[in-house]
Structure formats: structure tokens, C-alpha cells
Amino acid sequence: MQGLSTVIKRDLLIAYRSGGTWLLSLIFFCLFLALSAIALGGDFATLRPLAPALIWLSLILSLLLSFEQLFRTDKEDDTLSHLKLSGLGLSNYVFAKCCVHWVLSVLPLLLCLPLAALFFDLGLASTAGLFFSILIASPALICYGAFSGACLVSYKGGGVLLVLLTVPVLLPLLIFGVSGSIRYAQLGLHATEFQALAGLSLIAIAVGIPASAAALNITLE
């Protein structure tokens, strides 16, 4: 636990001193939604039915921008090698990195959902559906992205490969997330889509973190 807290505190401190670069995902998220609203004519009658899909697309695209650098800095400055020798365990390290990434990337997007709802004139039920669908799916989003980032940690300019590796496993999250956001107004959290998202997140935590650790271990060897 001490090792986990050390990695988490270190990464949060690095983000604090980075000059706001961790906000790039949030900025992209807001710009994508604003430009989409403008491109579609700004008519709320047109925008409202498309809002769940656009918000989910913006979420996934903004997160894809950050996965490539999730482990690369630690790999390049040999922090990964020192952490492995320290006995922390790469699985614990990956878990700590995923927690920090959730705080820096997903949490700001969740807090900005009311602003995104204003772009599309969404009601409280629709906004709540989006909030819960993203919240429940977020562990899977982060863990699958972490696995892709770990697999490509040694490849410079591997952004295209990361997208090709990550997008197929994120498609079920996109489908269930959009559908669950829409059905929340009728069924609430009892909708089948939320159960599917919860199952996918549990699978991602159980499989994605050890797989990411194994990929990093192969890279170090």
C-alpha cells in the first residue's frame, strides 16, 4: 500500500507541475462537442437525439490521446526498471497508474458533463444516464487503454497502432454506453446495458491490469 500511494502521489505531483498538460483531454472533449454542435446547425431538435453518441465518441477520442504516454516517460527515464527492482510489483504499478489516469482524465470529463448537456439541451434524466454509463464503463476504458499503452511502450510514434489495438475492444463499451444512456430515462440503472458495462469493467480490471504488467515485464526483459 505504501508503494501504491507513493506512485499515486508522485504522478499527481508531476501532473500538478506539468503546466496543465493533463487538461488536454478535457479541452479536446469540450472542443469536439462544441464544434459538433456548430457543424450540425445548432438546432436542439437535431442535436438532442445525437447527444449520447457524440458525447461518448468525444470521451473515447479524448482518452485515446493520452494512452500512448501513460507508461512511456517512466520507461524512457528508467523509472520502470527501478520500480521493478524495488519489489513494488508491476501489477501494483499499473493499478496505481490507472487510478491516477482516471482522476486526471475521466473525473474532469464527468464533472464537465453538465456543461456538455447545455450544448445539446439535455434533460436531467439524459445527463444522469450519460454520467452513470461513463462512470460504470470508465474502469474498462482505462484498463484496456493501459494494456494498449503497455504493449506499445517501446514504439515511438505508435499512436496509429494504439488506436488500431484499442478501438476494437472499446466498441462494445461505446454501444452499451450509448444505449444505456438513452434507456436510463425509462429503466434507470436496471437497464441491461448497465449490467453489461459493469461486467465488462470487472473483466477489464481482472484481465487488463495483469496483462499490462506482463507486457511491461516483457519490454523490460
N, C-alpha and C positions, 0 to 999 in steps of 0.2 A: 504493500500500500504506500510505503514511503517513496519507493521508486516511481510509482504511478503519479503520485502528487508532485514529485519533482519534475517529471516530464511535462505534466499539465501546466504547472506554474511557469516553467521555462518557456514553453510555446506561447502562453498568454502574454508573457513579458515581451517576447520577441515581436508578437503582433502589435502590442501597445507601442513599441518603439519603431515600428516599421513605417510610420508616417501615414497610416490609413490605407495601405495597400490591401489589407484584408477586406476593405469595403468594396472592392472592385466587383465582386459577385452581386452585391446589393445594388450597386449603381447600374450594372448590366440588366438586372431584373427589372428595375424601375424604367429604364430607358426602353427596353423591349416592349413593355406593356404600354408605355406612353406612345411610342411610335406605331404599335399595332392599332391602338385606338384611333390615332390620326389617319392611318392608312385605310382603315375600314369606314371612314367617313364621320366618325364621332356620333353616330346615331345610336342612342341607347337601345332602341328596339332591335338593332342589328348586333350590337356588341354583347348584350346581356346573355344570349344563348351560347355565345362563343367564349365567354369569360373563363369557365373552368378549364377548357382545353388550352387557352392562351396562357393562363397563369401557370398551369402545370408545365407547359413547354418552356416558359421562361425560367421556371425553377430548375428544370433539368439542364438546360443550356448554361445557366449561370454556374451551376455546380460543376459541370464538365470543364469549365475554365480553370478550376482550382485543383483538380485531382493530380495533374501532371507534376506539380511542385510539392505534393504532400510529403514525400519522403526524400526528394532529390537533394535538397540542401543538406540534410543530415548525412546522406551518402557521400556527397562531394567533399564535405569537411571532416569525414571520418568519424562523425559522432555516432553513426550506427555501429561501427566496429567497437568503439569504446563501450557503448551500451551493452553490446553482446558480451564483451569480456567482463562487464561489471556484474553479470548474473541477473540482470533485470528480467530477461526473457523477452524474445521478440514479440510474442503474443501480447504480453502486457504493454509493450511499447506501442504496438499497433492499436490496441484498445485505447490507450491514452491519446494517441494522435487523432483517432476517430472522435473521441469526446471533445477535444479542442476544436476540431474541424466543425463539429455540429454546433458548438457555441458561436464560432466565428462566421459560419456560412448559413446554417439553417435557421438559427434563432433570430437573426436580424430580418430574414425574409418573412418569418412568421409574424414578427412584430409589425412589419410593413403591410401585412395583408389588408388591414382596414383602408390604407391609402390605395392599394390596388383595387379594392372594391369600389372606391369612388370613381376610378377610371371607367368602370363598366356599370355603375349604378346598381350594384348588387344589394340584395336584402340581407338581413341578419342571418337567416337560415342558410343561404348560399355561402355567405362568408364563413359561417361556422362549419359547414360541410367541407370547404376547402381547408380550413385550419386543421380539422381533425384528420382529414385524409393525408395531408402533408406531414403532420406530426407522427401519425402511425407508420407512414411509409419511410420517414426520414432515416431510421437505422439501416434499412436496406439500401437506400440511396448512398449513404456514406460508406457502408461496408463494401458494397460492390465497387464503388469508385476507388476505395482504398486498395482493393485487390488489383484493379487495373493499374493504378499508380505504382504498386509494388512490382508488378510484372515488368513494367517499362521504366523502372527507376534508373537503369543504366543507359537508356536510349535517349540521346539528345534529339530534340525536335520530334519526339514521339507523340505529339498531340493528335495527329490523324489516326495513328494506331490505337491510341487510348479511346478515341471516340468509337472506332470500329469494334473495340473489345467491350466497351461499356454499354453502348446503346442497346444491343440485343437483350441484355439482362434487365435493362431498365424499362423496356417496352411493357411488360406485364404491370409494373408499378404505374406507368402512365395510364394504361387502360383502366385498371381498377380505381386509380385515384380520381380520374375524371368522372367515371361512372358513379363512384361513391359520393363525390361532391354534389352531383345532381340529385341522387336518390336520398340524400340526407334529409331534405325537407319533408319527405313522406315517411321514411322509416327510421330516421335518426341513426345512432350508432349500431342498430340491429341489422342494418343493411349487410348483405352477404359480402359486398366489396370490402368493407372494413375488416371483416374476419379474414378475407384473403390477404389484405395488406399486412395485417398483424402476423399471419403465418409466414409471409414472405420475409418480413423483418426478422422474425425469430430464426428462420433458416439462414438468412444472411449473416446474422451475428454468430451463429453456431459454425458456419462454414467459411464465411468471408474472412474473419479475423485470423483463424489458424492458417488458411490458405495464403493470406497476405504475409504472415510471418514466415511461412515456408518459402515463398517467393523471394523475400528479402534475405533469408538464410542462404539460398542458392546463389544469390547475387554476391553475397559476402565471401562465399567459398570460391 
